[in-house]
C-alpha cells in the first residue's frame, strides 16, 4: 500500500492537517497565539521565561517555537537562538537552534511547493517576496547563504521563495544547512552573554560580524561573475 505521506502531496496533506488543528482546536490556537505574542516582543528575557515555564518540555517547546517563527515571517529567529544558548548552554543551544531552524525551513519550502504564491504572499509580504524573487534571479544559491548570515532579517521569506523556484529540495536543504551553521554557532556562543550591560556591546559585535560576512560573500559573487564573463 502506497504511503500517502510520501512525496510533495503527502507533505502538503500534513501541513493541511496542522492548519486544521490550529483553526478548530481552541487550546492549540490559544497556545500558538500566546507564543506569537512572546516572539513579537523581541525580548530574549521574555522568550526564556516562556520556554522555561514548560519545565522538562522546554527543549521541545523551543523546537516548536522555531518552526512557528519560520511559518509566520518575518519574525526573527535570533530571539530563540539567544534564548536556547542562555537556557541550555551554547553547544546544546546551537544544536537545538540549527536542527529546529532546518525543520522550519523545510516546512516553508513545502508550503510554497504545495500551496503556491497566493498563500505564501498572505503568510509573508508580497512586496518582500517580489524583492527576494529578484535577488534569486540574480544570485541563485548565494541568496540563501547571504540571508542566513544576517541575523536581523527573516530567512523564512527566502525559504518560501526557494519553494516557488525550480530549485530542488536537496539543493535548498544543503545550502541552508551550510549557510546557517556558522551563524548559528556564533550567535549561540555570544547568546549566553546577553545579560545586563553586555547586551548592547554584543549586539554591536553581531552586526559587525554580519556585515563582514556579507562583504566577503559579495566579493566572492563579484569574482565569480567576472570569471563567467571572461
Rosetta blueprint (number, residue, H / E / L):
1 X L
2 X L
3 X L
4 X L
5 X L
6 X L
7 X H
8 X H
9 X H
10 X H
11 X H
12 X H
13 X H
14 X H
15 X H
16 X H
17 X H
18 X H
19 X H
20 X H
21 X H
22 X H
23 X H
24 X H
25 X L
26 X H
27 X H
28 X H
29 X H
30 X H
31 X H
32 X H
33 X H
34 X H
35 X H
36 X H
37 X H
38 X H
39 X H
40 X H
41 X L
42 X L
43 X L
44 X H
45 X H
46 X H
47 X H
48 X H
49 X H
50 X H
51 X H
52 X H
53 X L
54 X L
55 X H
56 X H
57 X H
58 X H
59 X H
60 X H
61 X H
62 X H
63 X H
64 X H
65 X H
66 X H
67 X H
68 X H
69 X H
70 X H
71 X H
72 X L
73 X L
74 X L
75 X L
76 X L
77 X L
78 X H
79 X H
80 X H
81 X H
82 X H
83 X H
84 X H
85 X H
86 X H
87 X H
88 X H
89 X L
90 X H
91 X H
92 X H
93 X H
94 X H
95 X H
96 X H
97 X H
98 X H
99 X H
100 X H
101 X H
102 X H
103 X H
104 X H
105 X H
106 X H
107 X H
108 X H
109 X H
110 X H
111 X H
112 X H
113 X H
114 X H
115 X H
116 X L
117 X H
118 X H
119 X H
120 X H
121 X H
122 X H
123 X H
124 X L
125 X L
126 X H
127 X H
128 X H
129 X H
130 X H
131 X H
132 X H
133 X H
134 X H
135 X H
136 X H
137 X H
138 X H
139 X H
140 X L
141 X H
142 X H
143 X H
144 X H
145 X H
146 X H
147 X H
148 X H
149 X H
150 X L
151 X L
152 X L
153 X L
154 X L
155 X L
156 X H
157 X H
158 X H
159 X H
160 X H
161 X H
162 X H
163 X H
164 X L
165 X L
166 X L
167 X L
168 X L
169 X H
170 X H
171 X H
172 X H
173 X H
174 X H
175 X H
176 X H
177 X H
178 X H
179 X H
180 X H
181 X H
182 X H
183 X H
184 X H
185 X H
186 X H
187 X H
188 X H
189 X H
190 X H
191 X H
192 X L
193 X L
194 X L
195 X L
196 X L
197 X L
198 X H
199 X H
200 X H
201 X H
202 X H
203 X H
204 X H
205 X H
206 X H
207 X H
208 X H
209 X H
210 X H
211 X H
212 X H
213 X H
214 X H
215 X H
216 X H
217 X H
218 X H
219 X H
220 X H
221 X H
222 X H
223 X H
224 X H
225 X H
226 X H
227 X H
228 X H
229 X H
230 X L
